[in-house]
Amino acid sequence: MYVKDVVVQNQVGLHARPATFFIQKANEFKSSIWVEKEERRVNAKSLLGVLSLGIIGGTTIRIIADGSDEQQAVDGLVSLVESGFAE
C-alpha cells in the first residue's frame, strides 16, 4: 500500500471537469485506488464517489493505492492535482 497527501491547488476544487481528468488518470492503473477526505474514503475510479466528497480548493486529500503499480498511480495522481488540472 502506498499513500500520499496532497493539497488541491485549483480554486474550484474537484468539480466535474477536473474530477473527470482525475478518474481517467486513475483508470490508467491496475491498482485499487482510493481518495480520502477527512474520514470519508471513496473509489478514485468512481466519478460519483469523487464528486460526493465535495473537494474544494485548498483541501488536503489523501490518495491511497494498493497493487502492482501503486507507487506510479499515487505519484501520477498527486502530480495531476498539484498541476491544478491546467485550469
MARTORNU-476336 format. One line per field, with one value per residue (C-alpha): residue number from 1; residue in one letter; z, y, x. Coordinates in steps of 0.2 Angstrom, whole numbers, plus 5000, padded with zeros to 4 digits. Layout:
<nodes>
i [NUM  ...]
aa [A  ...]
z [Z  ...]
y [Y  ...]
x [X  ...]
</nodes>
This chain:
<nodes>
i [1  2  3  4  5  6  7  8  9  10  11  12  13  14  15  16  17  18  19  20  21  22  23  24  25  26  27  28  29  30  31  32  33  34  35  36  37  38  39  40  41  42  43  44  45  46  47  48  49  50  51  52  53  54  55  56  57  58  59  60  61  62  63  64  65  66  67  68  69  70  71  72  73  74  75  76  77  78  79  80  81  82  83  84  85  86  87]
aa [M  Y  V  K  D  V  V  V  Q  N  Q  V  G  L  H  A  R  P  A  T  F  F  I  Q  K  A  N  E  F  K  S  S  I  W  V  E  K  E  E  R  R  V  N  A  K  S  L  L  G  V  L  S  L  G  I  I  G  G  T  T  I  R  I  I  A  D  G  S  D  E  Q  Q  A  V  D  G  L  V  S  L  V  E  S  G  F  A  E]
z [5000  4995  5002  4999  5005  4993  4993  4979  4970  4959  4966  4962  4968  4960  4951  4936  4923  4935  4943  4926  4922  4939  4936  4918  4926  4940  4927  4918  4933  4938  4957  4968  4972  4985  4989  5007  5014  5032  5037  5021  5008  4990  4975  4965  4949  4953  4947  4959  4973  4970  4967  4983  4994  4989  4987  4986  4983  4997  5004  5008  5002  5004  4989  4993  4981  4983  4969  4957  4951  4967  4968  4950  4952  4968  4961  4944  4953  4965  4950  4942  4957  4960  4942  4946  4931  4919  4925]
y [5000  5017  5034  5052  5068  5082  5100  5103  5118  5124  5136  5127  5110  5094  5099  5089  5093  5091  5076  5068  5070  5063  5047  5045  5045  5033  5021  5020  5010  4992  4996  4999  5017  5027  5046  5051  5067  5068  5052  5048  5036  5033  5024  5035  5027  5032  5049  5050  5044  5058  5071  5066  5071  5090  5094  5112  5122  5122  5105  5092  5075  5058  5046  5028  5014  4995  4984  4981  4999  5008  5020  5026  5028  5039  5049  5052  5057  5069  5077  5079  5088  5098  5105  5112  5102  5115  5127]
x [5000  5006  4999  5002  4993  4991  4983  4971  4978  4964  4952  4936  4942  4937  4921  4915  4929  4944  4936  4934  4953  4957  4946  4953  4971  4966  4959  4976  4982  4979  4980  4965  4965  4955  4953  4951  4945  4943  4935  4927  4936  4929  4935  4946  4939  4921  4915  4901  4912  4925  4911  4902  4917  4914  4933  4936  4952  4964  4958  4970  4966  4975  4977  4979  4984  4986  4993  5007  5008  5003  5018  5016  4997  4999  5013  5004  4988  4997  5006  4989  4982  4997  4996  4979  4972  4978  4965]
</nodes>
